[in-house]
Amino acid sequence: MAQTTTLARGGHGSHCRRCLIALPFSQVDIDPSRIALVFYCLGSLDILGLLDTQTSDSDRETWRSWLWEQHICLPFGAGFRPSPYMTPEDGSTAEYETPHLVMTYTALLSLAILRDDFTKLDRTGIVRFLRACQRQDGSFSVLPNGGESDLRMLYCAFVISSMLDDWSGIDIDSAIAYIRRCLTYEGGFGQTPDGESLGGTTYCAVAAIHLAPETERSPLASRLNPHERARMIRWLLQNQTPSGGFCGRTNKIADACYCFWCGAALSILGAGDLVDEGAMAEFLGRCQFKFGGLAKSPGERPDPYHTYLSLAILSILPADHGEDSSWELPQLDPLWNATEETATWARKHIPAKS
């Protein structure tokens, strides 16, 4: 049984509620990623079951309206921009504003958390957007006209296609081949081919492999053979440090976010039972901040990113806390990174109606 402190559910909910209202000036650099921040806050409230009690109907309608304001349609497709930080004063779409792959993924999940009906969604436009983002090597750039291109973007493209239940915007065989080229000698996946194994990109690769439908050239069994799977499980398990937390790279210190990246990857691989869940919960318990929120490590300041991912892995790999009900959280879909209830809503409302 895990010997941890109580999970401060109310405090963590209040932390996310505060961050939805405003951030300190020291975090102004997050503004270009505002939709992702919204997702981490709403996702945490969703996991904690506090969305209805810590927010009002007016709040939720305001957030839905703001998210749809970021939904833009351009010649190369449709999607969500990160925020209106580059929008002209007249509200028009500027030529340098483009949909963003990561923000489109997090916007769709945020709207599902808010139980939107998705009647405003330009589904065919998003498919065109995904097609414009795929590179010749099979990877995806974050923007249709360039930007970062690695496994993180590929994962987002795969989840979006899974949500739409439409894979026509992706060359699956080329993308799977790119994933395979990112596999390293250590057992994990690098961010790009020839890169160092990282916990986050290993999760992205493993989830993407299991999300994509099988093709004649890429059956599921060929994407990760038994030897590679065993070596990957060993590497991921070795990342659990004596502190109970996980590190993201070999010989690095533990970080709360890697508890999710490594733990969720192990869960998808069917090896979640090999994690020392009690030790991990103890580590995350020590990452709690006295005024709410979870930090990357004990003694650090909290933020919505580490708060959400900590709660997410506690949902996927719960420890035994006896009669302490504060740690009881709903089950998460490890492939989409959303609660099962939110994923069910998304599956019902996001795909085009037949």
DARA-V993195 format. One record per backbone hydrogen bond with DSSP energy under -1.0 kcal/mol. CO is the residue of the C=O (numbers start at 0). NH is the residue of the N-H. If there is no record, write none. Layout:
# DARA-V993195
CO NH
CO NH
This chain:
# DARA-V993195
1 3
6 8
7 11
8 12
9 13
10 14
11 15
12 16
13 17
14 18
15 19
17 21
23 26
24 27
26 29
27 30
29 32
30 33
32 36
33 37
34 38
35 39
36 40
37 41
38 42
39 43
40 44
41 45
42 46
43 47
44 49
49 53
55 59
56 60
57 61
58 62
59 63
60 64
61 65
62 66
63 67
64 68
66 69
67 70
69 80
71 78
73 76
76 73
78 71
79 99
81 34
83 86
87 90
93 96
99 103
100 104
101 105
102 106
103 107
104 108
105 109
106 110
107 111
108 112
109 113
110 115
111 114
117 120
120 122
121 125
122 126
123 127
124 77
124 128
125 129
126 130
127 131
128 132
129 133
132 140
134 137
138 134
141 100
142 145
145 142
147 141
149 153
150 154
151 155
152 156
153 157
154 158
155 159
156 160
157 161
158 162
159 163
160 164
160 165
166 169
169 171
170 174
171 175
172 176
173 177
174 178
175 179
176 180
178 181
179 182
181 189
187 183
188 197
190 150
191 194
197 201
198 202
199 203
200 204
201 205
202 206
203 207
204 208
205 209
206 210
207 211
217 214
218 221
219 222
224 228
225 229
226 230
227 231
228 232
229 233
230 234
231 235
232 236
233 237
236 239
238 246
240 243
244 240
245 254
247 198
248 251
254 257
256 260
257 261
258 262
259 263
260 264
261 265
262 266
263 267
264 268
265 270
266 269
270 273
271 274
274 276
275 279
276 280
277 281
278 282
279 283
280 284
281 285
286 294
288 291
292 288
293 302
295 255
296 299
302 306
303 307
304 308
305 309
306 310
307 311
308 312
309 313
310 314
311 315
312 316
319 1
320 323
322 324
324 327
330 339
332 336
332 337
337 332
338 342
339 343
340 344
341 345
342 346
343 347
344 348
345 349
